[in-house]
Every structure is written in C-alpha cells, then in structure tokens.
Amino acid sequence: MPRINILSPFVADLIAAGEVVERPASAVKELIENSLDAGARNITVEIRGGGAEYLRVTDDGCGMSAEDAGIAFLRHATSKLRDERGLEAIGTLGFRGEALAAISSVSHVELLTRERGAQSGTRVALDAGEIAEMGEAGCPEGTTMIVRGLFYNTPARLKFMKSDRAEGAACVQAALRCALGRPDVSVRCIKDGKEEFFTPGDGRAESAVYTLLGRDLAASLAAVSSGGEGGIGVTGFASAPGTGRGSRGAQYFFCNGRYIRSQLLQAAVEQAYKNSMLTGRFPACVIYLDISAAAVDVNVHPAKTEVKFSDERRVFDAVHYAVLGAIEAPAAAPPPAVEASEPKLYSATRPERSTFRVEDTSAPYQTRLDLSSRGAPRVGTPAGGGGSPFRAAQDRREAAGGQPGSFHPPAAWAPPRRAAAAWPEELKNGEGRIREPETVPVTPESALKAPESPSPAADAAADEPVRLIGEALGLYIIAQRGGELIIIDKHAAHERIIFDRISKNGAGVMSQTLMEPVPLTPPRELAEVIGANLELLSGLGFEIESYGEGAFILRSAPCELDEKEAAASVEEIAEGLERSGRVTARSEREEALKTVACKAAIKAGRSSEPEELLRLAEAVCRGEITTCPHGRPVAWTLTRRDLDRQFKRIV
C-alpha cells in the first residue's frame, strides 16, 4: 500500500504555482493588480520572449519598506487582509497572498521598491523562491518587479507553453484587460521593444476603449448606463444591433474594477440581442458592474476571475435591461428592419450593385490569384471564357458531375417534410393572410422513404420550366415547377454559388485594386492575428499592408466584395483564425473562402432583380445546390399534395 508523504515546501510551492501562474500572462495580471492595489497612477509593462524570458512591471505606487520587502514573497503574506472578517467584503484585487510566492518559486525575481518619502529603496533578488540577495538600493518611489526565466525549473510546464508570439499576445491581452478595468490609471505596454498600447489614464472609459479595442469597434458601441437601482450600477458600452462578431472575444466584464469571466453576464447581454443578432454572432461589449463588495464572492478560484453573486437574478436583470435600453435607444442607430409585410414580386428600383455581374476578364486592374500556395499572388489568365456566375445548364451539370452527395432535383426526390410548416404570418396573398398551419404528423417511414428511381411523372416535372412567383420577406424566393412549390433561401443559395466558384480546383480568386485604400483598425488581439497571416490573406485576394501600431491598409480585395464587405471579411477571417488555433493551411483557406462567400452573397432585405431570382431558382432546381457552405439547406419543396393536406382537402 502506498505510504503518505509530506511534500517539501518547495514542491508544495511548485504545485501552488500551477494554479496561480498558469502562463506568463497570469504573472502579468497578478503583478499589475498588485500595482493597482498599491495606488499606482502610472504602470509600465515590458515583455520579451513571450513573457517567459523577461517580464518587468513598474509602478509609482506606495512602495514597500525593507521589512515588508523581505516577507512579501512568503506564502499567504499580504497587506490586504488581516482576519476572516475581511473575506466578507473584499475591496482589493488581490488578497490571497499567493501570487508573489508562486511567481518567485518558478523564476528568477528581482524586486526594487521604495516607500514614498523614503531616502532610499530596497533591492531583493530571489531564485526559485529563496532570497539570494537583499540590500539597500537607489530607485524611484514605487515598485519595479522583474521576472526572468519563468518556469525554468518546471520543464513540464514549459513543454505546454505556446509560441513566443502567442504567449506575448496573451500577456498584452492581460495588460489590456487591467487597463480597461481602470481607465483612471495610465498603462503602457511594451513587447519586444515595441509599444503595444498606451492609455492616458484620464478616467474616461471612452478613451481606454478607443485605445485598446480600436477605432472601428469603438465607433460601433453605444453607451450603457443604469440608474443603480437596487444597489447595482451598470455602465459601459455595447455594440449596435447588426454588428455582431464571430466570437465572444470582444466581451469584457468588470466587477468593482476586477476583470471577470461570467456566463451569467454573457447570457444577460446576449439575451438583450435575442431578436436583433444572427445565430452564431455575438455582441461586443465592455460592461462595468458596480456592486457592494459584500454581495459578491471573489474567493472562488486562485486566479480570481470567477465570482459568485448573492442575488444572481437581480444582477442578470440589471445588466440585461441596461444593455437592452442602450441598443434600443436612437443613439445605437440599428440598421433598418427588413420589410416583412408583402412578398416582393418585382423590384421597381435596381440594387446598389448588381449581384450577378459578368466578370470582365480583360479589365487591367484584375488579377487571378493562385490558391495552390500561400505565397505571393501569381498573375494568370482565368480559365474558360466569361466569368458569369450562372453558366449554361450543360456546363453546370458537367461541373457538378461526379461530386459525392449530389442533389437530386426536387421532382425526383423531396427532402423530409418538417412536422410543422412554419409559414411567416407576414406572407399575404390577394385574399388575406395565410394562417399558420397546424402540425402535420409525419411517420419515419413517410419522412425517410424516397423512390428508388424517378417515376414518369417525376421525369415530366423535371422537364418543366421554373416559374418565378416572387420574393418574400426580402430573403426567400418562391418558385414553381410542375406541381411543386419551391421556397429558396436566396442568401444561402448565392453563397454556395460564390463559394464553389472561388474554391474550385484550378481556379483562383479574382482580385481588384480598390479605388481608395481602406484603413483597418481592428481590436488589438485581431491585429496580432492579421499581422501573422498576411501571406494567407494575400492568397485569398486581400492585399494588406501594415500601417503603424495595430493598423493596416487594405489595397486590394476579391472582386465579389465592396470596400465595406472586404474590411468586414478580413476581420471575420482573423476571428476564425484566432478561434481555430493550429489547423492545416487547407482548412484555413477553406474557412476563409466561406467568409468571403458569405459577405459577397445577397443580403437579407436587399431587393433583387427578377432575372437574378430566376437564375438562382433554376440552379437549385437543377440539383446543383443543396446546402450553403456551412451546411444549412437552401430549399424546401412542397408538393400539391402537401398543400392539400395542410388545408384539409385530403385526409
């Protein structure tokens, strides 16, 4: 039977360090929080080698005496807590007395500190948690903490470290969160000798948000403010409806100045956008929660980023209604709602730009970019004649031939019918509104059964021409072929056509030089991703140049995109790369092409010409399009029998 061993203090410190200091960014967070608790007004963070090689945090706080400096690195030594009563209402960022002990146990640490009004300061040098040197030193008022060789004595931890670029970006992000939480403190962050950001410390949250999250994102935010009912104050910013992002990376929550992660607050914010945000998109926000220290428990995890509220319902409601009030206010300027009263049969006005345009392959500004490699674009000649998005039926059948999972025309096979046919109430006919039908029971046999071979009637229906009935809700095409009524998601269908064209083997992305270069100022974490993937973006038709700290210039973009769509595509591609981590070059390119196709496709609410709608319907009915690039279906087929059953003409 194994014997119980009492671990040495050194091993115990190493284990504790794994909870508190998971990576260099954790050390950055802990040291900045110590500076904030010391009353610092100016903080400088310096990072080299991803933070593991060198990390320095300098502040102008209250400093420490020689006596305090000597015991500051002992476990559970803290100036922020005296007894158990202090745990009932913690008003400081730190309180556990573990951070300095954990950091010093896995690195070489040098401390320089001087109390305000003192004639001289103190220098302390530690190796693996043990004091190697200590004495008097000349230094400015405040504290400087230098960490070298983080995790040098824990190879197992080093093995799981990411690249210097990734770890450095995480360190910058940790400093950014601390700076966002305290806009009254000036924070300067320097990575590998280059300044990443600098906040003025003027106390205005707008200044910090603009500096740290970028001009474009800051411009889309609406001010959030509540009256502090029930002792809960909510302030901050939230993005306007329709400006969602591909991840929650731009959601920042602060409780009494502390950055926290909270599914409760995420849900409160996202519920406010329930009816104004597409599925899979997330709002950006910076939310400051001001609540009594006695009503929140921060002693949940050593990292102190998780909290518990004594009354979660009240906190949820306070945040939810504060955000809802902000995005419903005129200042949020939401985009105009989609007209949903009448199905649009034919548009009296032409769209802003033709959705289905014939590509002029002789235009001097267009170049074909080879996707076979991720290097610089190569100029070539487009294969084939014109570049019309809709070719002749024979050419399309040849292009689709042999592909696995090809779609049978609706006449030969209809997808399983849904149990409830959810017709929109807004869809009207000449005699009044169509009432929502009752649920139709569907048995597994009837839903899954498909004919082994097309019947003569099906063959006849397949030869029937497609007749356009109209467009409903600005998104759905209603067409008829033979005895079938076909409802098509025009955005999904057009998205698939564009994706197939730009991703087809042997073809490339047509790129065009923009008349005016577009400045890009993405959030800081996305700027890192864009800068690291300029080669990939170039292979996708985006010519991007770095322009200052975290800023870029977009000079060329795929022909399918206008300037606004191109800028949004670059940012969304960067979001996808940030989420995906280490993936293959092929999957990176495929996901990026999906983004380009989605941005270039017809938008919901945009009027379309009858010819455009008819071509889409014909492409779907030929069986060339079954799903969008993300896997969603593009069409729903109703037969005469289906409609008769809905209206109880047959039993």
N, C-alpha and C positions, 0 to 999 in steps of 0.2 A: 504494500500500500504506500503511495507517495507520502512523504513527510511534508509538513507545513513549514515553510521557510519564512523568516522575517527579512524582507528586502532591505538592502542598504539605502541610506538617504539618497545616494547618487542615482541608483536605479529608480527609486521612487520619484525623484525629480524628473528623470527622463520620461517616465510614464505620464506624469502630470503635464509635462511639456507637450506631449502629443495631443492633449485635449485643448490646451490654451493656444499653442503655437502650431497650427496645422501646416502653415506655409509662410513664406516671407510676408505676404500681405497681412497675416494675422499679427505679426510683430509690428508692422506699420500702424495698424489700427490701435493696438494697445499703447504704443508709445505716444501717438497723437492724443489719445484720450487722457493719458497722464498729463500731457501738456495743457490740455483744456481744463482739467481739474485744478491745475496749478495757477489758473487765472491768466494764461498767456493771451496776448493780443496779436502776436505775430509768430507764426510757426513755419519753419522751412524743413522740407523733407528731401533728402538726397538718396538716390538709389543707383546702384551699379551691379551689373551681373545678375539681374533679376531679383535683387534684394538679398540673395544668399551670399554673394561676395562682399557687399558693402551696403550698409544702411545707416543713415545718420538723420536724427531728428533734433532740431534746435529750436528752443523757445525762449521767450522773455518773461516767463512766469515767475513765481515767488522764489524758486530755487530751494536748495536744501542746506542745512548746516552739516558740518563734518560728521557729527554724531549720527544724524539721520542718514547720511550717505553711506555710512558703514553698515547699517542694518536694513537698508532699503531692499537688498536682494535676498533677504531671508523669506522663506515661505510664510505666507499669511501675515506679513508685516505691511501695514497700511496706515495712512494718515486720515483715511476717510470713514473709518468705522471704529467705535470704541466698545460697544457691547451689543447684545442681541436686540435691544430696542431700536438701534439704528437700521436693522433689516426691515422694519415695518414701514419705513418711508425713506427709501434710498434716493438721495438727490444728486449724486455724483455719477459719472460714467463708470468709474472703477470703484471697487470696494472689497474685492476678494483677497487682494494681496498676493496674487499668484503670478501675474504677468512678468515682472522683472525676474523672479526666481526661475520661471520657466524659460525665458529667453536666455538668461545667463548660463543655464545648465547645458545648453546645446550650441554655444558660440563663444567667441572672444568678445568681451564687452568692455568698453571704456566710457566712464562717466565723468563729465565735467560739470560742476554746479557751483552756484554762488548765490547766497541769500541777498535780498535787496538790502542795501545799506552796509553790507559786509565789506571789509577791506580786501579780502582775498577769497578765493574759492577752494574747492576740493576736487582732487582727481582720484578716481578709483578704477583699477584695472582688474578684470576677472577672467579666469579661464575655467570653463566647464563648471561654473557656479562657485568657484573658490577664489577668494581675493588674493591676487598676486602682488599688487602694489596699491598703496594708498598714501596720499600726502597732500600738502598744500600746493595750490597752483593758481596762476593768474588766468582769469577768464571773465567774460561779461556776466552781468546779472542774468539769472535764468539757468536753464539746464540744457546740456548737449549730451545725447546718448548715441554712441557709435557701436554698431554691431557688425562684426566681421566673421566670415566663415560660419554662417548659420547652418546648423545640422552637421558640422564637421565630424562630430563624434557619434553620429547616428546614421550609419550608411543605409540602413533600411529605409529611413525617411528620405534620404537623398535619392534613392532609387525611384521613388514615386513622384519626384519633382518634375514639372513640365519644363519646357524650353525657357531660356532666359527671357525671350520676348513675351511669352505667355505669363510667366511669373512677374515680370516687370509691369505688364499691363494690369495684372491683379493688384499689385502694390499701388499703382496710380489710381485705380478704381477705389481702393480702400481709403486713400487720402481724399479722393473726390467726395466720398460719402460723408466723411468727417467735416469737410469744408461746407457741404450743403447743409448739414445739420446745425452749423454755427456760422451764419453769414456775418456775424459781428466780429469774427476773428479772421485776420488775413492769413491765408495759407498759400505757400509757394511750393511747388513740387518740381523737382529736377531729376530726370532719369538719364543716365549715361551722359552727363554733361549738358543735356538739352532741357530747357524749361518746358514742362508739360502744361502747367497752368499756374495762374496767379489770381487770387481773389482779393478784392480791395479791402474787405473787412469793414464795409460801411454800414453794416446792419440791415441792408436791404436784400431780401431774399431774391428779388428780381436780378440783381447784379450777379449773385452766385449762380443762379440758374442759367443766365445768359452765358456766363463764362465757362461753366462746367458742362452744360448739355448742348451747347451750340446754338447758333443764331436761328437755324431753321426750326429746330424743335421748340426753342423758347418762344418763337413767334406764333406757334400753333397752340400755346397754352392759354387757358382762361383762368382768371384769379378765383380761388376758392376761399370763402370766408363764412364762418358761422358766428352767431352771437354768443357762443359759450354757454348755451342752456344746459342745466344740469351739471355744471362744473366741468364740462368737456368742451374745449375750444379746438376748432379745426380751421386751419389756414393752409395756403399753398397754391398749387396750380394743377390744372388737369387739361388734357388735350381736348380740342373741339371734336364733336362727333364727325365721323368720316375720316379721321386722320389716325387710324389705328396702326399699330406696328405688329411685326411678326412674332414678337416675344414680349415677355414681361421685363425685359432688361432695363427699360426706362421707367420703371415704377420704383419710387423711393418713399419710404415711410419712416418718420421720425417721431419718437415718443419722448417728450421732455428733452429734446436735443439729442437723443440717442437713436442711431440708425437701427432699425429692427426689421426682421422678416416676419410677416404675419399673414397667414392665409385668410384670417378674418377680415383684415383691412383690404386685402386684394379682392375678396368677394364683395365687400361693401362698395368699392369703386367700380368693379366690373358690372355689378347689378345695375348701377346707375346708367350704364351704356347698353343695357339689355336690348333695347329696341332701336338702337342707333349705331351698332357696331356689327360688322360682319363676323360670322363664326370663324374662329381661328385668328382673329385680330385682337389686339389688346391695347387699351389706352395707355398713354404716358401720363405720369403724374408725379408731383412732389408734394407730399402731404405732411404737415406738421400737426401733431396731436399734443395738445396741452391739457394735462390731466393731473389730478392730485397724486403725489408720489405714493400715498397710502392706498390708492386704488389700482395700482399696477405692481406686479411682482416681476422683477428683473433677475431674480436669483433662480433661474431655471436651468441655465446651461453655462459652463465656464466661459464660453465665447460672448455671453451676454447679448446675443442678437435675437433671442427668443424671449417673449414676455407673456404673462397671463394677466388678463383684466378681471377685476372683481365683478363687473357687470358687462359682459360681452354684448348683450343686446343693445344697451344704451350706446356703447362705443360704435357698434355697427351702424345704428340708426344715425348717429351724429355725423359719421363720415359719409354715409350713403346720401343723406339729404343735403349735406353741404356740397358734395360734388354734383348731385343732380340739379341743385339750384344754379350752380355755376354754368353747366353746359346747356341749360335751358334758357339762360339769360341771353339777351340780344348780343352781348359782347362776345359770346362764344362763336357767333356767326356760323351756324351749321349750314352745310350745303343745302340747296333747295330740295324739298322732298320730291320723290318720284310721283308723277301724276298717276293716279290709280282709279280714276272714275270711269273712263271709257277706253275700250281697246282701240288702239290707233291703227286704222286700216292703211292710210297713206299719209305721209307727212307732206305738209304744204311748204315746208322750208327744208333746205338742204342742210346736212350736218356741217359742223365746222370744218371737218376734213374728211375726205372720202375714206370709208372704212375698207373698201375693197378697191385698191388702186392698182393699175397696171404698172409694174416696175420698169422704169426706163433704164435698160442695161447700158445705154450709151452715155448716160449722164457723167460728166467728168468728175464730179465730186464723190461718186460712189465707188467703193472698192469691195471686193469679196474677201472676207477673212477666212482663212483656213482653220478649221477647228481640230485638225488632226494633231496639233501640238499646242502647247500653252505658251509658245514663244511669241515673237513679234508678228503682226499680221502680214500675210503674203498676198500680193495683188494677183488676181487671176481673172478669168472670164467666166461668167455664170454659165452653168451647163444648161443646155436647152435654149429655146427661143425666148419668148416673153416670160415675164415672171408673174403672170396673173394668178391671184390666189385661187381662182376656180378655173381649172383646165377642162378640156373636153371630157365627156364621160368615159370614153375609151381609154384615154391617158390615165385617168384617175383609177379605173379598175386595174390597169396594169401596175400602177404604183402600189395599190393596196393588195394585189395578188400575192398569195403565199405567206402573208403575215399571220402568225398564230392568233387565235381568238378573234377572227374577223367577224364582223357583224352581219347577220342575215337581214335582208330587207324586211321591214315591218309586215309586208304582205305575207311573207313566208313564216315568220315567227314573231310573236309579240312577247315582250318581257312579262314576267309575272305581274298580275294586276295587284295594286295596293288594296288593302282591306277597306280603306276609307278614301274615296276620291275627293280630295280637298280642293274644290273649285273656289277661287277667290270670290268673295262677295261683290267685289267691285266690278267684276266682269258682267257686262249687261248685254242683252240682245235688244231687238227692236220692240219687244212687248213687255219688258221689265227685267228685273234681276233674276238671275239663276239662283235658286235656293240651294243651300248646301245639302248634298245628298246624304241619305242615311248610309250606315255602314253595310257593306255587302259582304256576306260570309264567303270566304274563299278556302276551299279544301286544299290540302297539299297536293292531291292528285291533279286538281284543275289548275293549280298555280304552276306546277313544275312540268306538266305534260306539254311536249312540243311535238309537232308532226315530224315523222322520220323523213318525209320528202314533201316538197311543195305540192299542194293539190292543184288541179287545173284552174280552180277559182283563184288560188293564190298567184299562179303564173299570170293570170289575166290582170289581177290587181297590180302586179309588179310592172306590167307594161303601161299602166295608166299614168297619165301625166300628173305632176304635182300641181295642185291649185292653191295659191296663197289666199287664205281667208283674211288674215290680218295680224296685228300685233297687239298684245295685251300687257298692261302694266309696265310698258317700256322695257320688257325683258323677254317675254315669251312669244314665240312665233306659233300661230295656229294655221295649220295647213291640212289639206285633204287630198287623199289619193285613193281612188276607188271608193270602197266602203269603209275607209279608215280615217279617223281624225287624229292628227299627229300634233302634239304640243312639244315645242323645242325650246330649250334654254339657249338663246342666241349667243350669250357671252361664252358659255361652255363650249358650244359648237365652234365658234370662231376661234376660241383659244386653242382648241385641238388642231384646227387647220394651220394656224400660225406655228404652233409647236412642231407639227410634222414637217412643215416646210423648212424651218431653220435648223432642225436636228437631223434631217435625213442624211444618211451616209453619202459622202461625196459632195455634199452641198455645204455652203457656208452662210454666215450672217452678213447680209448687206449692210454696210455702214455708210453713214453720210456725215460730213462735217457740218456742225451746227453754224447757223448764220452768226450767232453771238454765243461765245463760250458761257457756260453756266457755272457759277460758283457753287461749290458744295461745302457746307459746314456741318457735317454730321456730328452726333454725340461723340464724346471722346473715345469711348470703347469701340465704336464702329469705325472711327478714323484709323485706329490701330489695325483693324481687320482690312480696311480698304488699302492702306499703305502696304500691307503684307501680301496683297493679292492683285496688284496692278497688272501682273502678267496674265492671270486668269481673266480679268476683266477686259484686257486688250483682245484676247482671243474671242471674246463674246461681242466685240464691236464697240466697246467703250474705250475711247482714248482719254485717259485721265492723267493729269499732271499734279504733283504736289505743289502746294502754294501756301507756304507758311506753316505755322503750328496747327495741325489738325484740320487744315483747309486744303481743298483741291479745286482744280479747274477741269470741267468736262468739255472737251472739244469735239468729240465725235460720238455718235450713238447709232444703234441699229435703226434702219430706215422705218421700221414699224412704229417707232416711238417718237413722240414730240418731246420738246425740251423738258416739260414738267414730268412726263412719264419716265423719261430717261433718268432724271435725277432720283425719282422715287424708286426706280428699278435698282439703281446702284446701291441705295441704302438697304433695300429689302434683300438683295443678294448678300450684302455684308451681314445682315441679321441671320440669314440662313447659314452662312459660313461660321458665324460665331456659335450658333447652336450645335452645328454638326460635329465640331471637333475634328478629329483626324479621319478623313474619308478619302476615297480614291479620287483621282483627278477626273475620271469619267463621271462619277456621281456628282461631284461639284458642278461640272459643266451642265449636266442634265437638269439639276435643280435650278441653276441659274437661268437656263433656257425656259424653264417653266415660268419663272418670274417674268421674263421678258414677254413671253406669250400672253400671260395674264394681264400685264399692263397695256399691251398693244390691242387686246381684244375689245370688242364693243362693250361699252359700259352700260350698266342698268340705267334706264331713264333717257339714254341718248336715242333720239329718233333716227330711224334708218330708212333708206330708200326701198321701195317695193322690190326692185331688182336684187338688192343685197339680201333681203329676207328670202326671196325665192331661191337664190343660189344656195343659201345655207340649207334651206329645206330640201332641195334636190340632193345636196351632198349627203345629208342624213338619210334620206330615203334610199339612196343607192347603197347604203350599208357601209360607207367609207368612214363614218364617225360613230362611235358607240359611247365613248366616255371622254371627259376632259382629261388633260394631262395629270390631274390629281386623282382621277378615278371616279369622279362623280358622273352619273348618267346624263346624257344630253337630250334624250327624247322620251316621251311617254305616248304610247299608242292606244287609242280607244277605237274599238270596232262599233259597228251599228248595233250589234247585239249587246255590247257593254252599256251603251247609252239607253237602249230599250229596257234593260234590267234596272238601270238606275231610276227610270221614270215609271217602273212597274208595268210596262207594256207587255212584258213576258214574265213568267214566274220561274 
